Amino acid sequence: MDKVTSSLAAETEALREAYAAFNRNDIPATVRALDPQIEWTEPAEFPGGGTYHGREGVKAYLSQSRAAWAEIDSEPERFIVAGDKIIVFVHVRARPKDGAEWHEARIADVYTFRDGKAIQMRAFADRQQALEWAGAKVSDAN
């Protein structure tokens, strides 16, 4: 069951919509919940890893990210609220353009919100590191 406090319920719903938009390749809808000056950071080990600034930078990154795959699906499995942050456990499945084999990963994205918009997103290959970085208590994740 998702743990959502009323203070970030609207933001959590906006993130659900953003992941659904990404999965249908609607990049403009994907970035709707983001602050115009968002700072978006992907780990160096992720394809295209690095830091992107502003909605336009994130749109370019997400478009490039999708273009590398024949099919990609990022399904949020869980939302955990920790202060002004929402940690999203994501199950990613992707099939490269030149292959039939699916690649899978379970990652975490951490969004920091201010005034109803995500001002920062940081992705983690290791979910435990995401929880620690966000300052989530172990009880928040259970």
Secondary structure, DSSP 4 states (H G I P E B T S, - for coil): --B--GGGHHHHHHHHHHHHHHHTT-HHHHTTTEEEEEEEEE-TTSTT-EEEEHHHHHHHHHHHHHHTEEEEEEEEEEEEEETTEEEEEEEEEEEETT-S--EEEEEEEEEEEETTEEEEEEEESSHHHHHHHHT--HHHH-
